[in-house]
Structures are given as C-alpha cells and as structure tokens.
C-alpha cells in the first residue's frame, strides 16, 4: 500500500519531532504554572494537552504548507499565510477551551491566559526556526537538482555532438568501399541496400544516450556484411553473446571498422571477433581481430577511435586496450 505524501516526505522526521516537542512543552508549562500557583490544577493540564495538540497539528500543517509552496509563491507570502494559519487556529483553540473549561478562566484567568500566550509564542518561535530550516533545505535541494540537470544536459549534448561526427566518418569510408564494388553490380546493389538500412538505423539511434546491445550488434553485423561483399573470403567475422544490456549507440562499429581498415590489405585472411556479456554488475564488449596489433598509441591517430573512447567514457564506461583488442566495460 502506498504511503501518504506527508509520510513519504523527507521532512517527516522533522514534523514528528516538532509535534512531540509541542506536546511535551505544553505539559511541562502547565506543571510549572501549577508550581507557581502552589496548587495542582487538573484543568491546566487538560487545557495544556488540548491546546498543545491543536497548535501542534497547526504547526505541522504550516511547515508542510511551507515545503509544498516553495518556489511556487513568494517566501514572504508563504510565511504570512502560515502565521495567519497559526493565529487563526490559536484563536479557535482559545474559544474551544473557554467552552470546555469556563470556570478555569474565571478563577484562574491570569494563569490560564498566561499559559495560552506563552504556549502560542513558543509555537510561533518553533515555526520560525523549523520553517527556516525547511526553506534552507529546499533551496539547497533545488540548487543541487539544477546543477544535476545542467550536468546531464551537457553530457547529452556532448554525446550527440560526438555521434554526429561518427556518422559522416563512417559514411565517407563506406561510400568509398561501394565505389570499388561498382564493377560488380549485384554486390554493389546489396551493399547499397544494407547501407541504407544501416544509415537509417544509425540516424534514429544517434540522438539516444543508450540503446539495447542487440540493436548495436545488428548494426555491426550489417556493416560487416557490407565489408564481406567487398573482400569475400578474405574477411570472416564472429559475433558471440546472448545477454541484454544498454550501451551508447555507435560505439562498437568504429572499432570493427578500425580492425578492417588497418589490417585487411596486409593479410591474406582476417578474422574479426565481437563478444559481449555481463558479469556481476558490469557489461563487457570485446572487439578483436586475428592480427592483434591494436595498441594504446593508435587511439589518437584516428578520429574514429578517439571519438569512440570519449563517448564510452561519457557514458560512465571504460575503454581499454588488451591483448591487441579493445575492451569496453559499462556499469549496470
């Protein structure tokens, strides 16, 4: 069962403490007046408990109203309304006590009215302190939320900017590859169809901060099929994995492209391997090739790798060169 909003409020502990303080203070104040009068008057205790109960509820309500109205109306107006609420309920409480204990106000009028005045002033001071704390806390939370939102927007804009750089880079290389296939119309046509699907998918996903790994792998597979049309049996690829987790879009494709670009012309056969899996609270993607010549110095040589590393790190992931391949790791 869902708890009421007041109970789920982060200030619930403050509200409870304030209410208990008002009850204890009212009881102690009535006992002090009895000591001053040198007589234990049960009526004082009764009006103290009733008055403290009513004003305690009003105090909690005023504090809750202050919290809810922050940033909606001016703070001065919030405080004015809250004090008016306390004063109005204080007057209602006085009328109620006059009806319940009229004899007490006749024979012990100075003691009774003194108690009510002192108790109200104490409740007012308590509201001033507690509302100040609540207002200060809400201002800090508001600033923290604003900073967090700005940081998220900045990160998202940077991710989209880097994605916009990946697409033209990939398109330029792929169109050059298709030009080499024009002497083989069937392969060129198949490559163009795959390229059309791939570009459409990349454009749709480039504005997102993350996509399911299977969508990213599907794009990688299309890209590798385009390259295989060009290189035939000289190129083989293997994609292994059945786990599902989110990754930034366009982070695996540039790595596969790099494997082919730097090795295919120097070998008679090239094998590219893509593996993805999750372990504990992290997801891992490995991209490697049969040559295994990848080293950290290569990252800054090409635009594709440096952009991919930035995008991975902006997504709270890690970009590592290991055993001649690239290992991407993301927290889950």
N, C-alpha and C positions, 0 to 999 in steps of 0.2 A: 504494500500500500504506500502511495506517495505521501510524504510528509508535507504539512502546510508550508507555505513560503516563509513565514516567520521563523519556523523551527529550522528550516534549511539555510537560513541566513547566517553568514559568517559572524554576525554580531549577536547571535543568540545567547552566547555565554555572558556577554555584557548586559543584555536585557535581563537575564535571570539574576545576575549579581545585583543589579540595580533594584529589582523588585524585592529581593531578600533584605537588602540594606534598608529600604524604606520601612519594611515590617519590623525589623529589629530596632531601628532608631525610634520609631513611633512608640514601641513598647517600653524602651528604656526611658524615653522622655516622659511618659506618663508616670512611671515609677519615681522618677526624680521629682516631679511635681507633688506626688504623694508624700515624699520625704520632706519636701519644703513645707507642706501643709501639716506635717506631722500626723497624717491620718491616711490609712489605706482606703482609697475610694474606688470601689469596683467600677463605677461609672466612667472614671477617667480611663481605665484600662479598656473598657468596651469602646468608647469613642475613639481611643487611640488606635485600636485594631481596625475599626471600621474606616476611620479617616486615612490611615496608612494604606489600607487595602485599596480604597478608591483612588488616592493620589498615586499609589504605586502603579496601578493599571494605567492611569493617565500619563505617568512618566514614561513607561514603556511604549505606549502608543505614540507619544510625542517624539521619542527617539526613533521609532520605526518610521514615522512620517518624515522626519528629517533625512533619514537614509534614503528613502524612496524618492524624495523630491529633489535631491541633489542633482545639479546640472539641468534641472527642468525649469525651476524658477529661481529668482534671486535668493541668496542665502539670508539676507536681512528679512525678506518676506517669510521665509520658512521659519525663522526664529520667532518672528512676531506672531505668526499663526499658532505655533507650538505653545508660546507663553499664554496666548489667549485661551488656548485649549486647557492648559493647566489652571488658569484663573477661573474659567467657567466651571470646570469640574470641582475646583476648590469651593466655590460658592454653592454649587449643588450639594456638595458634601456637608457644608455648614447647615443648610436648610434641612437636610436629611437628619443630621444629628439633633437639631432643635426639635424635630418632630419625635425622635426616638427617646431622647433624654432631656425633656424640658426642665425638669426640676434641677438637674445638674447645672444648667446655665443660670438658674435663678439663685441658687445658694452658693455656687462656686463659679460665679461668672468670670472673675478675673483669672482664675486658674484655667478654666476651660478655653476662654478666648486666647489666653497667652499660649496655651499648648497648640491650638489650631494655627495661630500666626507663626510661631516658631517652626512648627512642622512644615507649613507651606513654604516658608523661606528656605528651609533646608532642602525641600524637594526642588525648589527653583534653582538653588545653587548646584544641586546634584545634576539637574538637567543641563545647566550651563556647561559644567565640566564634561559630562558624558557626550553631549551633542558636539562639543568642540573636538573631542577625540574621534567621534564618528565622521565629522566633516573632514578632519585632517586625514583620516584613514582613506576615505572615499576619494579625496584629491590625489593621494599617493597612488591608489589603485588606478585612477583614471589616467594619470601620467604614465604609469607602467604599461597600461593597455595601449595607450597611444604610441609609446616607443616600440612596443612589440609589433603593433600593426604596421608602423613605418618600416621596421626591420624586415618584416615578412614581404611587404610590397617591394622593397628594394631588392631583396633576394629574388623575388619572382620576375621583376623586370630584368635583372641581370641574366637569369636563366633563359628568358625569352630572347634577349639580345644575342646570347651565345648560340641558341638554337637557330636563329636567323642566319648566323654565319656558317653553320654546318650545312644547311640545305644547298646554298649556291656552290659550296665547295664540292659536295657530293655530285650535284647535277653537272658541273663542269667536267669532272672526271668520267662520269657515266656516259655523257654525250660523246666525248672523245672515243670511248670504247665502242659505242654503237656505230660511229663513223667507220671504224675498222671492220665492221660486220656488213657494210653495205654491199660488198661483193657476194654476200650470202643472204639473199632476200628473206628466206624463211627464218633464219636465225635473227636477222635484224628486226623483222616483224614481231617475233616472240619477245625479243629484248625490249622493244618499244612498248608492248602491252604490259610487260612486267614493270617497266619503268613508270608507266602511267599509274598503275595501281600503287606502286611504292611511293611515288611523289604525293599522290592524293592522301595516302595514309600518313606520310610524314608531315604534310602540311596541317592535317587535322590534329595531330598529336603534339606538334612542336610548341603550341601555346599552353600545354598542360605541364604541370610540375612533375607529375608521375603517371605512369601507365602500367598495366599488368605486364609481367615479364613475357607472357606468351605473345602479346601483341608486338613487343620489341623483337622477339625471336622470329616471329612471322615476317617482319620487315627484313631482318638479317637473312633469312632463308631466300626471300625474293631477290635480294641483292646478290647473294652467292649463285643463285640460278642464272642471273643475268651474266655474271662473270664466267660461269661454266659454259654458257653458249659461245663465248669468245675463245676460251682456252681449251675446251673439250676435256679429254682425259688427262691433260696436264694438271688440272686442278681437281682436287677432291675435298669434300668438307663433311664434317660430322658435328651434329648438334645433339647434346645429351642433357637431359634434365626433365623432371616432371613436377617440380614444386612451383607454387604460385606465390608471387610477392611483387610489390611495386618497385619500379626503377624509373629514373629520369628518362624521358624519351631520347632517342638518337645518341645513346652512349656506347652501344656495342658495335653498331655498323661502322663508325670510323675506325675502330680497332681492327675489324676484319678487313676493311679497305687497306689499312696500313700493312697488314700481313701480305696481301697480294701485291701491292704497289712496290714494296721493297725486295721481294723475293722471286716473283714469277718469271722474270726474264733471266735470272741467273741459275735456274734449276730446270731439270727435265720433268720433275714432278713435285708438286706442292700440296701438302695436306693441311687444311685449316680445321681447328677443333674449337668448338664453343661448348662450355659446360656451365650449368647453373644449378645451384642447390641452396638449401637453407640449413643452417646448423645452429642450434640453440636460438639465440635472439639476433642472429645476423644472416644476411643473404649474401651469397658469393657468386660472382660470374667470372669465369676464366676464359680468356681468348689466347690461343697459342697456335703456332704453325710448326711444321716439321723441321724448319731451319733453326728456330730458336735463337735468332740473332738480336732480339729486342734488348736494348739496354737503356738505362735512365737518360743518357746523353741524347737519345733520339727524340725525347719528348719535346724539346724546344726547337727542333729542326723543322718540324711541320706544324701547320696551323691546326690540322685535324686533331692531333694528339693533345696539344696544349689546351685547346678549347674543351676537349672531352674531359681532361683532368679537372679543369676549373668547374665544369658542370657537375661532375661527380662530387667534388669537394663542397660545392654549394648545396648539394643535396644531402650533406652530412655523411657522405661516403668517403672511402679511401681508395686511392689509385696507386697500385704497387706493381713494380716490375719484378717478376720472379721466374727463374728458370727459363729466361728468354721469352716469356709471355707476359700478359697483363692480367692482374687480378683486381677485380672491383669488389668492394665489400660495403654493404649498406646495413645500418641498424634497422631492426624490425620493431 
